Amino acid sequence: DFENYQEGKQQYLLLSLKYIGKSRKSVISKIKRVSKPGLRIYTNSKELPKVLDNLGIAIISTSKGVMTNLKAKELGIGGEVLCYIW
């Protein structure tokens, strides 16, 4: 789960990580960075990526803020693909 919050002019992205079992194994198995400073990757609302047939999520930076690929599709907006999480 994640949440956006702002302190003054600075914006933050708060990530809540989930662990399972007594061994505290991470539920997230991989995070893959997509857009990089030298190569930005943009997509429109019709071509938003599906990560592992929607078992994972993509984080998209849109004109309405940072959100998941599912939320961006629901709002009908595209943007810059920041990363994939599964």
SEFIZA-3560 file (N, C-alpha, C; in Angstrom, 3 decimals):
REM SEFIZA-3560
<numar><xx>0.852</xx><yy>-1.171</yy><zz>0.000</zz><atom>N</atom></numar>
<numar><xx>0.000</xx><yy>0.000</yy><zz>0.000</zz><atom>CA</atom></numar>
<numar><xx>0.896</xx><yy>1.231</yy><zz>0.000</zz><atom>C</atom></numar>
<numar><xx>0.421</xx><yy>2.325</yy><zz>-0.558</zz><atom>N</atom></numar>
<numar><xx>1.204</xx><yy>3.546</yy><zz>-0.544</zz><atom>CA</atom></numar>
<numar><xx>0.295</xx><yy>4.748</yy><zz>-0.362</zz><atom>C</atom></numar>
<numar><xx>0.907</xx><yy>5.846</yy><zz>0.021</zz><atom>N</atom></numar>
<numar><xx>0.158</xx><yy>7.063</yy><zz>0.310</zz><atom>CA</atom></numar>
<numar><xx>1.028</xx><yy>8.267</yy><zz>-0.024</zz><atom>C</atom></numar>
<numar><xx>0.417</xx><yy>9.282</yy><zz>-0.619</zz><atom>N</atom></numar>
<numar><xx>1.105</xx><yy>10.547</yy><zz>-0.886</zz><atom>CA</atom></numar>
<numar><xx>0.807</xx><yy>11.515</yy><zz>0.247</zz><atom>C</atom></numar>
<numar><xx>1.820</xx><yy>12.238</yy><zz>0.699</zz><atom>N</atom></numar>
<numar><xx>1.562</xx><yy>13.311</yy><zz>1.649</zz><atom>CA</atom></numar>
<numar><xx>2.545</xx><yy>14.441</yy><zz>1.407</zz><atom>C</atom></numar>
<numar><xx>2.216</xx><yy>15.605</yy><zz>1.932</zz><atom>N</atom></numar>
<numar><xx>3.000</xx><yy>16.800</yy><zz>1.653</zz><atom>CA</atom></numar>
<numar><xx>3.297</xx><yy>17.525</yy><zz>2.953</zz><atom>C</atom></numar>
<numar><xx>4.538</xx><yy>17.965</yy><zz>3.105</zz><atom>N</atom></numar>
<numar><xx>4.956</xx><yy>18.815</yy><zz>4.217</zz><atom>CA</atom></numar>
<numar><xx>5.528</xx><yy>20.079</yy><zz>3.616</zz><atom>C</atom></numar>
<numar><xx>4.792</xx><yy>21.164</yy><zz>3.742</zz><atom>N</atom></numar>
<numar><xx>5.221</xx><yy>22.410</yy><zz>3.111</zz><atom>CA</atom></numar>
<numar><xx>5.169</xx><yy>22.254</yy><zz>1.601</zz><atom>C</atom></numar>
<numar><xx>6.280</xx><yy>22.530</yy><zz>0.927</zz><atom>N</atom></numar>
<numar><xx>6.331</xx><yy>22.393</yy><zz>-0.530</zz><atom>CA</atom></numar>
<numar><xx>6.848</xx><yy>21.025</yy><zz>-0.969</zz><atom>C</atom></numar>
<numar><xx>7.349</xx><yy>20.232</yy><zz>-0.009</zz><atom>N</atom></numar>
<numar><xx>7.939</xx><yy>18.927</yy><zz>-0.329</zz><atom>CA</atom></numar>
<numar><xx>6.875</xx><yy>17.844</yy><zz>-0.311</zz><atom>C</atom></numar>
<numar><xx>6.821</xx><yy>17.002</yy><zz>-1.375</zz><atom>N</atom></numar>
<numar><xx>5.895</xx><yy>15.874</yy><zz>-1.422</zz><atom>CA</atom></numar>
<numar><xx>6.643</xx><yy>14.578</yy><zz>-1.156</zz><atom>C</atom></numar>
<numar><xx>5.963</xx><yy>13.642</yy><zz>-0.475</zz><atom>N</atom></numar>
<numar><xx>6.551</xx><yy>12.365</yy><zz>-0.118</zz><atom>CA</atom></numar>
<numar><xx>5.645</xx><yy>11.227</yy><zz>-0.550</zz><atom>C</atom></numar>
<numar><xx>6.249</xx><yy>10.077</yy><zz>-0.781</zz><atom>N</atom></numar>
<numar><xx>5.538</xx><yy>8.842</yy><zz>-1.084</zz><atom>CA</atom></numar>
<numar><xx>5.857</xx><yy>7.869</yy><zz>0.041</zz><atom>C</atom></numar>
<numar><xx>4.848</xx><yy>7.494</yy><zz>0.819</zz><atom>N</atom></numar>
<numar><xx>5.016</xx><yy>6.596</yy><zz>1.953</zz><atom>CA</atom></numar>
<numar><xx>4.602</xx><yy>5.195</yy><zz>1.533</zz><atom>C</atom></numar>
<numar><xx>5.552</xx><yy>4.255</yy><zz>1.566</zz><atom>N</atom></numar>
<numar><xx>5.290</xx><yy>2.867</yy><zz>1.197</zz><atom>CA</atom></numar>
<numar><xx>5.163</xx><yy>2.026</yy><zz>2.454</zz><atom>C</atom></numar>
<numar><xx>4.122</xx><yy>1.210</yy><zz>2.511</zz><atom>N</atom></numar>
<numar><xx>3.937</xx><yy>0.261</yy><zz>3.607</zz><atom>CA</atom></numar>
<numar><xx>4.254</xx><yy>-1.126</yy><zz>3.075</zz><atom>C</atom></numar>
<numar><xx>5.288</xx><yy>-1.753</yy><zz>3.635</zz><atom>N</atom></numar>
<numar><xx>5.717</xx><yy>-3.067</yy><zz>3.171</zz><atom>CA</atom></numar>
<numar><xx>5.079</xx><yy>-4.149</yy><zz>4.035</zz><atom>C</atom></numar>
<numar><xx>4.795</xx><yy>-5.290</yy><zz>3.406</zz><atom>N</atom></numar>
<numar><xx>4.131</xx><yy>-6.387</yy><zz>4.100</zz><atom>CA</atom></numar>
<numar><xx>5.060</xx><yy>-7.604</yy><zz>4.132</zz><atom>C</atom></numar>
<numar><xx>5.099</xx><yy>-8.274</yy><zz>5.286</zz><atom>N</atom></numar>
<numar><xx>5.917</xx><yy>-9.464</yy><zz>5.469</zz><atom>CA</atom></numar>
<numar><xx>5.023</xx><yy>-10.595</yy><zz>5.959</zz><atom>C</atom></numar>
<numar><xx>5.420</xx><yy>-11.851</yy><zz>5.645</zz><atom>N</atom></numar>
<numar><xx>4.613</xx><yy>-12.996</yy><zz>6.069</zz><atom>CA</atom></numar>
<numar><xx>5.464</xx><yy>-13.985</yy><zz>6.864</zz><atom>C</atom></numar>
<numar><xx>4.798</xx><yy>-14.694</yy><zz>7.770</zz><atom>N</atom></numar>
<numar><xx>5.445</xx><yy>-15.763</yy><zz>8.519</zz><atom>CA</atom></numar>
<numar><xx>6.410</xx><yy>-15.273</yy><zz>9.582</zz><atom>C</atom></numar>
<numar><xx>6.916</xx><yy>-16.244</yy><zz>10.331</zz><atom>N</atom></numar>
<numar><xx>7.878</xx><yy>-15.924</yy><zz>11.385</zz><atom>CA</atom></numar>
<numar><xx>9.232</xx><yy>-15.532</yy><zz>10.817</zz><atom>C</atom></numar>
<numar><xx>9.520</xx><yy>-15.992</yy><zz>9.612</zz><atom>N</atom></numar>
<numar><xx>10.797</xx><yy>-15.649</yy><zz>8.983</zz><atom>CA</atom></numar>
<numar><xx>10.783</xx><yy>-14.247</yy><zz>8.387</zz><atom>C</atom></numar>
<numar><xx>9.596</xx><yy>-13.608</yy><zz>8.423</zz><atom>N</atom></numar>
<numar><xx>9.431</xx><yy>-12.233</yy><zz>7.923</zz><atom>CA</atom></numar>
<numar><xx>9.838</xx><yy>-12.096</yy><zz>6.456</zz><atom>C</atom></numar>
<numar><xx>9.384</xx><yy>-13.047</yy><zz>5.633</zz><atom>N</atom></numar>
<numar><xx>9.668</xx><yy>-13.014</yy><zz>4.202</zz><atom>CA</atom></numar>
<numar><xx>8.835</xx><yy>-11.915</yy><zz>3.543</zz><atom>C</atom></numar>
<numar><xx>9.463</xx><yy>-11.135</yy><zz>2.694</zz><atom>N</atom></numar>
<numar><xx>8.801</xx><yy>-10.023</yy><zz>2.022</zz><atom>CA</atom></numar>
<numar><xx>7.769</xx><yy>-10.524</yy><zz>1.021</zz><atom>C</atom></numar>
<numar><xx>6.590</xx><yy>-9.882</yy><zz>0.991</zz><atom>N</atom></numar>
<numar><xx>5.548</xx><yy>-10.227</yy><zz>0.027</zz><atom>CA</atom></numar>
<numar><xx>5.951</xx><yy>-9.745</yy><zz>-1.364</zz><atom>C</atom></numar>
<numar><xx>6.659</xx><yy>-8.631</yy><zz>-1.432</zz><atom>N</atom></numar>
<numar><xx>7.135</xx><yy>-8.110</yy><zz>-2.712</zz><atom>CA</atom></numar>
<numar><xx>8.370</xx><yy>-8.899</yy><zz>-3.120</zz><atom>C</atom></numar>
<numar><xx>8.291</xx><yy>-9.552</yy><zz>-4.280</zz><atom>N</atom></numar>
<numar><xx>9.437</xx><yy>-10.349</yy><zz>-4.706</zz><atom>CA</atom></numar>
<numar><xx>10.385</xx><yy>-9.563</yy><zz>-5.601</zz><atom>C</atom></numar>
<numar><xx>9.873</xx><yy>-8.525</yy><zz>-6.285</zz><atom>N</atom></numar>
<numar><xx>10.746</xx><yy>-7.761</yy><zz>-7.171</zz><atom>CA</atom></numar>
<numar><xx>10.162</xx><yy>-6.384</yy><zz>-7.446</zz><atom>C</atom></numar>
<numar><xx>11.038</xx><yy>-5.409</yy><zz>-7.572</zz><atom>N</atom></numar>
<numar><xx>10.677</xx><yy>-4.059</yy><zz>-8.019</zz><atom>CA</atom></numar>
<numar><xx>11.595</xx><yy>-3.749</yy><zz>-9.194</zz><atom>C</atom></numar>
<numar><xx>11.001</xx><yy>-3.424</yy><zz>-10.328</zz><atom>N</atom></numar>
<numar><xx>11.784</xx><yy>-3.137</yy><zz>-11.529</zz><atom>CA</atom></numar>
<numar><xx>11.561</xx><yy>-1.687</yy><zz>-11.937</zz><atom>C</atom></numar>
<numar><xx>12.625</xx><yy>-0.916</yy><zz>-11.993</zz><atom>N</atom></numar>
<numar><xx>12.559</xx><yy>0.473</yy><zz>-12.428</zz><atom>CA</atom></numar>
<numar><xx>12.378</xx><yy>0.506</yy><zz>-13.936</zz><atom>C</atom></numar>
<numar><xx>11.452</xx><yy>1.327</yy><zz>-14.416</zz><atom>N</atom></numar>
<numar><xx>11.173</xx><yy>1.389</yy><zz>-15.850</zz><atom>CA</atom></numar>
<numar><xx>11.739</xx><yy>2.678</yy><zz>-16.432</zz><atom>C</atom></numar>
<numar><xx>11.183</xx><yy>3.822</yy><zz>-16.043</zz><atom>N</atom></numar>
<numar><xx>11.696</xx><yy>5.103</yy><zz>-16.522</zz><atom>CA</atom></numar>
<numar><xx>12.992</xx><yy>5.438</yy><zz>-15.806</zz><atom>C</atom></numar>
<numar><xx>13.919</xx><yy>5.975</yy><zz>-16.551</zz><atom>N</atom></numar>
<numar><xx>15.209</xx><yy>6.389</yy><zz>-16.003</zz><atom>CA</atom></numar>
<numar><xx>15.458</xx><yy>7.816</yy><zz>-16.457</zz><atom>C</atom></numar>
<numar><xx>16.354</xx><yy>8.544</yy><zz>-15.809</zz><atom>N</atom></numar>
<numar><xx>16.594</xx><yy>9.934</yy><zz>-16.218</zz><atom>CA</atom></numar>
<numar><xx>16.982</xx><yy>10.082</yy><zz>-17.697</zz><atom>C</atom></numar>
<numar><xx>17.701</xx><yy>9.113</yy><zz>-18.236</zz><atom>N</atom></numar>
<numar><xx>18.123</xx><yy>9.192</yy><zz>-19.633</zz><atom>CA</atom></numar>
<numar><xx>17.105</xx><yy>8.656</yy><zz>-20.624</zz><atom>C</atom></numar>
<numar><xx>16.097</xx><yy>7.920</yy><zz>-20.134</zz><atom>N</atom></numar>
<numar><xx>15.095</xx><yy>7.324</yy><zz>-21.016</zz><atom>CA</atom></numar>
<numar><xx>13.760</xx><yy>7.236</yy><zz>-20.285</zz><atom>C</atom></numar>
<numar><xx>12.915</xx><yy>8.224</yy><zz>-20.524</zz><atom>N</atom></numar>
<numar><xx>11.591</xx><yy>8.256</yy><zz>-19.894</zz><atom>CA</atom></numar>
<numar><xx>10.625</xx><yy>7.405</yy><zz>-20.717</zz><atom>C</atom></numar>
<numar><xx>9.784</xx><yy>6.635</yy><zz>-20.039</zz><atom>N</atom></numar>
<numar><xx>8.805</xx><yy>5.775</yy><zz>-20.696</zz><atom>CA</atom></numar>
<numar><xx>7.410</xx><yy>6.301</yy><zz>-20.371</zz><atom>C</atom></numar>
<numar><xx>6.673</xx><yy>6.696</yy><zz>-21.404</zz><atom>N</atom></numar>
<numar><xx>5.320</xx><yy>7.225</yy><zz>-21.242</zz><atom>CA</atom></numar>
<numar><xx>4.320</xx><yy>6.289</yy><zz>-21.910</zz><atom>C</atom></numar>
<numar><xx>3.088</xx><yy>6.293</yy><zz>-21.415</zz><atom>N</atom></numar>
<numar><xx>2.039</xx><yy>5.471</yy><zz>-22.003</zz><atom>CA</atom></numar>
<numar><xx>0.708</xx><yy>6.208</yy><zz>-21.896</zz><atom>C</atom></numar>
<numar><xx>-0.183</xx><yy>5.925</yy><zz>-22.828</zz><atom>N</atom></numar>
<numar><xx>-1.517</xx><yy>6.527</yy><zz>-22.746</zz><atom>CA</atom></numar>
<numar><xx>-2.441</xx><yy>5.593</yy><zz>-21.971</zz><atom>C</atom></numar>
<numar><xx>-3.667</xx><yy>6.033</yy><zz>-21.753</zz><atom>N</atom></numar>
<numar><xx>-4.592</xx><yy>5.262</yy><zz>-20.910</zz><atom>CA</atom></numar>
<numar><xx>-4.973</xx><yy>3.919</yy><zz>-21.518</zz><atom>C</atom></numar>
<numar><xx>-4.937</xx><yy>3.810</yy><zz>-22.837</zz><atom>N</atom></numar>
<numar><xx>-5.317</xx><yy>2.561</yy><zz>-23.500</zz><atom>CA</atom></numar>
<numar><xx>-4.199</xx><yy>1.527</yy><zz>-23.497</zz><atom>C</atom></numar>
<numar><xx>-2.963</xx><yy>1.976</yy><zz>-23.287</zz><atom>N</atom></numar>
<numar><xx>-1.813</xx><yy>1.067</yy><zz>-23.339</zz><atom>CA</atom></numar>
<numar><xx>-1.103</xx><yy>0.946</yy><zz>-21.999</zz><atom>C</atom></numar>
<numar><xx>-1.813</xx><yy>1.197</yy><zz>-20.898</zz><atom>N</atom></numar>
<numar><xx>-1.207</xx><yy>1.054</yy><zz>-19.572</zz><atom>CA</atom></numar>
<numar><xx>-0.762</xx><yy>-0.392</yy><zz>-19.368</zz><atom>C</atom></numar>
<numar><xx>0.410</xx><yy>-0.598</yy><zz>-18.779</zz><atom>N</atom></numar>
<numar><xx>0.936</xx><yy>-1.966</yy><zz>-18.647</zz><atom>CA</atom></numar>
<numar><xx>0.172</xx><yy>-2.798</yy><zz>-17.633</zz><atom>C</atom></numar>
<numar><xx>0.085</xx><yy>-4.100</yy><zz>-17.922</zz><atom>N</atom></numar>
<numar><xx>-0.422</xx><yy>-5.086</yy><zz>-16.963</zz><atom>CA</atom></numar>
<numar><xx>0.793</xx><yy>-5.840</yy><zz>-16.458</zz><atom>C</atom></numar>
<numar><xx>0.951</xx><yy>-5.895</yy><zz>-15.154</zz><atom>N</atom></numar>
<numar><xx>2.092</xx><yy>-6.584</yy><zz>-14.557</zz><atom>CA</atom></numar>
<numar><xx>1.622</xx><yy>-7.943</yy><zz>-14.084</zz><atom>C</atom></numar>
<numar><xx>2.145</xx><yy>-9.004</yy><zz>-14.668</zz><atom>N</atom></numar>
<numar><xx>1.779</xx><yy>-10.389</yy><zz>-14.342</zz><atom>CA</atom></numar>
<numar><xx>0.264</xx><yy>-10.583</yy><zz>-14.334</zz><atom>C</atom></numar>
<numar><xx>-0.384</xx><yy>-10.152</yy><zz>-15.416</zz><atom>N</atom></numar>
<numar><xx>-1.849</xx><yy>-10.250</yy><zz>-15.546</zz><atom>CA</atom></numar>
<numar><xx>-2.574</xx><yy>-9.652</yy><zz>-14.347</zz><atom>C</atom></numar>
<numar><xx>-2.128</xx><yy>-8.482</yy><zz>-13.926</zz><atom>N</atom></numar>
<numar><xx>-2.684</xx><yy>-7.707</yy><zz>-12.811</zz><atom>CA</atom></numar>
<numar><xx>-2.489</xx><yy>-8.352</yy><zz>-11.440</zz><atom>C</atom></numar>
<numar><xx>-1.557</xx><yy>-9.293</yy><zz>-11.315</zz><atom>N</atom></numar>
<numar><xx>-1.167</xx><yy>-9.786</yy><zz>-9.994</zz><atom>CA</atom></numar>
<numar><xx>-0.176</xx><yy>-8.825</yy><zz>-9.346</zz><atom>C</atom></numar>
<numar><xx>0.541</xx><yy>-8.060</yy><zz>-10.173</zz><atom>N</atom></numar>
<numar><xx>1.443</xx><yy>-7.020</yy><zz>-9.708</zz><atom>CA</atom></numar>
<numar><xx>0.866</xx><yy>-5.668</yy><zz>-10.091</zz><atom>C</atom></numar>
<numar><xx>1.596</xx><yy>-4.601</yy><zz>-9.777</zz><atom>N</atom></numar>
<numar><xx>1.141</xx><yy>-3.264</yy><zz>-10.134</zz><atom>CA</atom></numar>
<numar><xx>2.259</xx><yy>-2.492</yy><zz>-10.810</zz><atom>C</atom></numar>
<numar><xx>1.868</xx><yy>-1.475</yy><zz>-11.552</zz><atom>N</atom></numar>
<numar><xx>2.809</xx><yy>-0.512</yy><zz>-12.100</zz><atom>CA</atom></numar>
<numar><xx>2.517</xx><yy>0.818</yy><zz>-11.410</zz><atom>C</atom></numar>
<numar><xx>3.547</xx><yy>1.569</yy><zz>-11.075</zz><atom>N</atom></numar>
<numar><xx>3.386</xx><yy>2.894</yy><zz>-10.488</zz><atom>CA</atom></numar>
<numar><xx>3.530</xx><yy>3.901</yy><zz>-11.625</zz><atom>C</atom></numar>
<numar><xx>2.503</xx><yy>4.753</yy><zz>-11.794</zz><atom>N</atom></numar>
<numar><xx>2.435</xx><yy>5.707</yy><zz>-12.899</zz><atom>CA</atom></numar>
<numar><xx>2.418</xx><yy>7.120</yy><zz>-12.335</zz><atom>C</atom></numar>
<numar><xx>3.232</xx><yy>7.997</yy><zz>-12.902</zz><atom>N</atom></numar>
<numar><xx>3.203</xx><yy>9.412</yy><zz>-12.554</zz><atom>CA</atom></numar>
<numar><xx>2.336</xx><yy>10.116</yy><zz>-13.589</zz><atom>C</atom></numar>
<numar><xx>1.199</xx><yy>10.657</yy><zz>-13.154</zz><atom>N</atom></numar>
<numar><xx>0.244</xx><yy>11.286</yy><zz>-14.067</zz><atom>CA</atom></numar>
<numar><xx>0.096</xx><yy>12.764</yy><zz>-13.727</zz><atom>C</atom></numar>
<numar><xx>-0.696</xx><yy>13.453</yy><zz>-14.527</zz><atom>N</atom></numar>
<numar><xx>-0.986</xx><yy>14.852</yy><zz>-14.244</zz><atom>CA</atom></numar>
<numar><xx>-1.843</xx><yy>15.004</yy><zz>-12.987</zz><atom>C</atom></numar>
<numar><xx>-2.470</xx><yy>13.928</yy><zz>-12.545</zz><atom>N</atom></numar>
<numar><xx>-3.297</xx><yy>13.922</yy><zz>-11.332</zz><atom>CA</atom></numar>
<numar><xx>-2.534</xx><yy>13.388</yy><zz>-10.119</zz><atom>C</atom></numar>
<numar><xx>-1.245</xx><yy>13.105</yy><zz>-10.278</zz><atom>N</atom></numar>
<numar><xx>-0.426</xx><yy>12.602</yy><zz>-9.181</zz><atom>CA</atom></numar>
<numar><xx>0.076</xx><yy>11.195</yy><zz>-9.448</zz><atom>C</atom></numar>
<numar><xx>0.777</xx><yy>10.630</yy><zz>-8.481</zz><atom>N</atom></numar>
<numar><xx>1.333</xx><yy>9.282</yy><zz>-8.591</zz><atom>CA</atom></numar>
<numar><xx>0.254</xx><yy>8.284</yy><zz>-8.180</zz><atom>C</atom></numar>
<numar><xx>0.073</xx><yy>7.242</yy><zz>-9.005</zz><atom>N</atom></numar>
<numar><xx>-0.966</xx><yy>6.244</yy><zz>-8.726</zz><atom>CA</atom></numar>
<numar><xx>-0.608</xx><yy>4.917</yy><zz>-9.386</zz><atom>C</atom></numar>
<numar><xx>-1.404</xx><yy>3.890</yy><zz>-9.091</zz><atom>N</atom></numar>
<numar><xx>-1.192</xx><yy>2.583</yy><zz>-9.703</zz><atom>CA</atom></numar>
<numar><xx>-1.763</xx><yy>2.581</yy><zz>-11.120</zz><atom>C</atom></numar>
<numar><xx>-1.375</xx><yy>1.567</yy><zz>-11.890</zz><atom>N</atom></numar>
<numar><xx>-1.897</xx><yy>1.430</yy><zz>-13.244</zz><atom>CA</atom></numar>
<numar><xx>-3.411</xx><yy>1.204</yy><zz>-13.232</zz><atom>C</atom></numar>
<numar><xx>-3.925</xx><yy>0.522</yy><zz>-12.228</zz><atom>N</atom></numar>
<numar><xx>-5.363</xx><yy>0.259</yy><zz>-12.152</zz><atom>CA</atom></numar>
<numar><xx>-6.155</xx><yy>1.538</yy><zz>-11.899</zz><atom>C</atom></numar>
<numar><xx>-5.642</xx><yy>2.392</yy><zz>-11.021</zz><atom>N</atom></numar>
<numar><xx>-6.308</xx><yy>3.665</yy><zz>-10.734</zz><atom>CA</atom></numar>
<numar><xx>-6.246</xx><yy>4.592</yy><zz>-11.953</zz><atom>C</atom></numar>
<numar><xx>-5.104</xx><yy>4.617</yy><zz>-12.654</zz><atom>N</atom></numar>
<numar><xx>-4.961</xx><yy>5.448</yy><zz>-13.848</zz><atom>CA</atom></numar>
<numar><xx>-5.916</xx><yy>4.984</yy><zz>-14.944</zz><atom>C</atom></numar>
<numar><xx>-6.070</xx><yy>3.672</yy><zz>-15.083</zz><atom>N</atom></numar>
<numar><xx>-7.000</xx><yy>3.136</yy><zz>-16.083</zz><atom>CA</atom></numar>
<numar><xx>-8.434</xx><yy>3.513</yy><zz>-15.730</zz><atom>C</atom></numar>
<numar><xx>-8.765</xx><yy>3.446</yy><zz>-14.448</zz><atom>N</atom></numar>
<numar><xx>-10.095</xx><yy>3.819</yy><zz>-13.979</zz><atom>CA</atom></numar>
<numar><xx>-10.402</xx><yy>5.290</yy><zz>-14.283</zz><atom>C</atom></numar>
<numar><xx>-9.382</xx><yy>6.169</yy><zz>-14.123</zz><atom>N</atom></numar>
<numar><xx>-9.557</xx><yy>7.592</yy><zz>-14.394</zz><atom>CA</atom></numar>
<numar><xx>-9.392</xx><yy>7.938</yy><zz>-15.873</zz><atom>C</atom></numar>
<numar><xx>-8.882</xx><yy>6.997</yy><zz>-16.661</zz><atom>N</atom></numar>
<numar><xx>-8.713</xx><yy>7.212</yy><zz>-18.095</zz><atom>CA</atom></numar>
<numar><xx>-7.575</xx><yy>8.151</yy><zz>-18.440</zz><atom>C</atom></numar>
<numar><xx>-6.473</xx><yy>8.086</yy><zz>-17.659</zz><atom>N</atom></numar>
<numar><xx>-5.313</xx><yy>8.935</yy><zz>-17.932</zz><atom>CA</atom></numar>
<numar><xx>-4.051</xx><yy>8.100</yy><zz>-18.021</zz><atom>C</atom></numar>
<numar><xx>-3.109</xx><yy>8.578</yy><zz>-18.787</zz><atom>N</atom></numar>
<numar><xx>-1.814</xx><yy>7.935</yy><zz>-18.927</zz><atom>CA</atom></numar>
<numar><xx>-0.756</xx><yy>8.748</yy><zz>-18.230</zz><atom>C</atom></numar>
<numar><xx>0.497</xx><yy>8.358</yy><zz>-18.413</zz><atom>N</atom></numar>
<numar><xx>1.587</xx><yy>9.094</yy><zz>-17.785</zz><atom>CA</atom></numar>
<numar><xx>2.896</xx><yy>8.350</yy><zz>-17.915</zz><atom>C</atom></numar>
<numar><xx>3.839</xx><yy>8.727</yy><zz>-17.054</zz><atom>N</atom></numar>
<numar><xx>5.168</xx><yy>8.114</yy><zz>-17.067</zz><atom>CA</atom></numar>
<numar><xx>5.169</xx><yy>6.860</yy><zz>-16.191</zz><atom>C</atom></numar>
<numar><xx>5.645</xx><yy>5.754</yy><zz>-16.732</zz><atom>N</atom></numar>
<numar><xx>5.723</xx><yy>4.491</yy><zz>-15.989</zz><atom>CA</atom></numar>
<numar><xx>6.999</xx><yy>4.520</yy><zz>-15.152</zz><atom>C</atom></numar>
<numar><xx>6.846</xx><yy>4.577</yy><zz>-13.832</zz><atom>N</atom></numar>
<numar><xx>7.997</xx><yy>4.665</yy><zz>-12.943</zz><atom>CA</atom></numar>
<numar><xx>8.607</xx><yy>3.303</yy><zz>-12.630</zz><atom>C</atom></numar>
<numar><xx>7.747</xx><yy>2.333</yy><zz>-12.237</zz><atom>N</atom></numar>
<numar><xx>8.278</xx><yy>1.010</yy><zz>-11.889</zz><atom>CA</atom></numar>
<numar><xx>7.178</xx><yy>-0.032</yy><zz>-11.904</zz><atom>C</atom></numar>
<numar><xx>7.610</xx><yy>-1.298</yy><zz>-11.906</zz><atom>N</atom></numar>
<numar><xx>6.707</xx><yy>-2.448</yy><zz>-11.777</zz><atom>CA</atom></numar>
<numar><xx>7.010</xx><yy>-3.087</yy><zz>-10.424</zz><atom>C</atom></numar>
<numar><xx>5.957</xx><yy>-3.536</yy><zz>-9.739</zz><atom>N</atom></numar>
<numar><xx>6.119</xx><yy>-4.208</yy><zz>-8.454</zz><atom>CA</atom></numar>
<numar><xx>5.325</xx><yy>-5.507</yy><zz>-8.492</zz><atom>C</atom></numar>
<numar><xx>5.988</xx><yy>-6.612</yy><zz>-8.136</zz><atom>N</atom></numar>
<numar><xx>5.284</xx><yy>-7.896</yy><zz>-8.043</zz><atom>CA</atom></numar>
<numar><xx>5.916</xx><yy>-8.750</yy><zz>-6.979</zz><atom>C</atom></numar>
//
